């Protein structure tokens, strides 16, 4: 089961504050544990919303709204993707999440990613084969850099 862990932003993050050396070390140590256990698939920190945009499609038209966005508590500051046997195992990994934070508080969100079998008969064998090829190509692109 694949899970995405969303790291929520805050006002310091939105103001462009970078993590401290201790925070970076703790996150690197944690990521090493995930990799050694074989559950780490991906993870990245994200720039503040001032450098982002929200895109809305309505009646075939695309509307782009540049950041920053108002609700810092709803903002995603980064993510980690893990592949574990169960939700309980994912929560065990979250219990080990680094706690080096300036104010001692932060929010994470755990969401399970869909697996092919979750889509039912609509996800035909032909579509599954195409999806598998796309994932292989994406992995090659990631490996190249």
C-alpha positions as CSV (number, residue, x, y, z in Angstrom):
1,X,0.0,0.0,0.0
2,X,1.4,3.4,-1.0
3,X,0.8,6.3,1.3
4,X,1.6,10.0,0.9
5,X,2.6,12.0,3.9
6,X,1.8,15.6,3.5
7,X,3.8,18.1,5.6
8,X,1.6,21.1,6.3
9,X,3.0,24.6,6.0
10,X,2.8,27.4,8.5
11,X,3.4,31.2,8.6
12,X,7.2,30.8,9.0
13,X,7.3,28.5,6.0
14,X,5.2,30.9,3.9
15,X,7.5,33.7,4.9
16,X,10.4,31.8,3.3
17,X,12.0,30.6,6.5
18,X,14.4,27.7,5.7
19,X,14.8,24.7,8.0
20,X,17.6,24.8,10.5
21,X,20.7,22.5,10.2
22,X,19.2,20.4,13.0
23,X,15.9,20.0,11.2
24,X,17.6,19.1,8.0
25,X,19.8,16.5,9.8
26,X,16.8,15.0,11.5
27,X,14.9,14.7,8.3
28,X,17.9,13.2,6.5
29,X,18.3,10.7,9.3
30,X,14.6,9.8,9.1
31,X,14.8,9.4,5.3
32,X,17.8,7.1,5.7
33,X,15.7,4.9,8.0
34,X,12.9,4.8,5.4
35,X,15.3,3.9,2.6
36,X,17.1,1.2,4.7
37,X,13.8,-0.4,5.5
38,X,12.8,-0.4,1.8
39,X,9.6,1.7,2.2
40,X,10.8,5.1,0.9
41,X,9.6,5.9,-2.7
42,X,9.9,9.7,-2.9
43,X,10.0,12.9,-0.9
44,X,10.5,16.6,-1.5
45,X,10.2,19.9,0.2
46,X,8.2,22.6,-1.7
47,X,8.8,26.3,-2.2
48,X,6.3,28.7,-0.5
49,X,3.0,29.4,-2.3
50,X,4.4,32.9,-3.3
51,X,6.3,31.0,-6.0
52,X,3.3,28.8,-6.9
53,X,-0.1,29.1,-8.7
54,X,-3.6,27.7,-8.4
55,X,-5.1,26.5,-11.6
56,X,-8.9,26.2,-12.1
57,X,-10.6,24.9,-15.2
58,X,-14.1,26.1,-15.8
59,X,-16.1,25.7,-19.1
60,X,-13.0,24.6,-20.9
61,X,-11.0,27.7,-19.8
62,X,-7.9,27.7,-17.6
63,X,-7.6,30.4,-14.9
64,X,-4.3,30.9,-13.2
65,X,-4.0,32.6,-9.8
66,X,-0.5,33.3,-8.6
67,X,0.4,32.8,-5.0
68,X,0.8,33.5,-2.2
69,X,-2.4,31.9,-0.8
70,X,-4.1,33.0,2.4
71,X,-4.6,29.9,4.6
72,X,-1.1,28.8,5.7
73,X,-2.5,25.9,7.7
74,X,-3.9,24.4,4.5
75,X,-0.7,24.6,2.5
76,X,1.4,21.6,1.7
77,X,5.1,22.3,2.4
78,X,6.4,18.9,1.4
79,X,5.6,15.3,1.0
80,X,7.0,11.8,1.4
81,X,5.7,8.7,-0.3
82,X,6.1,5.3,1.3
83,X,5.1,1.8,0.4
84,X,4.1,-0.3,3.5
85,X,1.9,-3.3,4.3
86,X,-0.9,-1.4,6.1
87,X,-2.2,1.9,7.4
88,X,-1.0,0.9,10.9
89,X,2.6,0.5,9.6
90,X,2.3,3.9,8.0
91,X,1.2,5.4,11.3
92,X,4.2,3.6,13.0
93,X,6.5,5.5,10.6
94,X,4.7,8.7,11.4
95,X,5.4,8.2,15.1
96,X,9.1,8.3,14.2
97,X,8.8,11.6,12.2
98,X,11.5,14.1,13.3
99,X,10.2,16.5,15.9
100,X,12.8,19.3,15.5
101,X,10.5,22.3,15.1
102,X,11.0,25.8,16.3
103,X,7.6,26.0,18.0
104,X,7.3,22.3,18.7
105,X,4.1,21.9,16.7
106,X,3.5,20.8,13.1
107,X,0.9,19.0,11.2
108,X,1.1,16.0,8.9
109,X,-1.6,14.4,6.8
110,X,-1.6,10.7,5.7
111,X,-3.4,9.7,2.6
112,X,-3.5,6.3,0.8
113,X,-2.8,6.3,-2.9
114,X,-5.0,4.3,-5.2
115,X,-3.8,0.9,-6.4
116,X,-4.8,-0.5,-9.8
117,X,-7.3,-2.9,-8.2
118,X,-9.2,0.0,-6.5
119,X,-10.5,1.2,-9.9
120,X,-12.4,-2.0,-10.8
121,X,-13.3,-3.2,-14.2
122,X,-13.0,0.3,-15.7
123,X,-9.2,0.0,-15.4
124,X,-8.9,-2.5,-18.2
125,X,-5.8,-4.7,-18.7
126,X,-4.9,-2.5,-21.7
127,X,-5.1,0.6,-19.6
128,X,-3.1,-1.1,-16.8
129,X,-0.4,-2.0,-19.4
130,X,-0.2,1.6,-20.6
131,X,0.0,2.9,-17.0
132,X,2.8,0.4,-16.2
133,X,4.8,1.7,-19.2
134,X,4.2,5.3,-18.1
135,X,5.5,4.5,-14.6
136,X,8.6,2.8,-16.1
137,X,9.3,5.9,-18.3
138,X,8.8,8.2,-15.3
139,X,11.3,6.1,-13.2
140,X,13.8,6.3,-16.1
141,X,13.3,10.1,-16.2
142,X,13.9,10.4,-12.5
143,X,17.0,8.3,-12.7
144,X,18.4,10.5,-15.4
145,X,18.0,13.5,-13.2
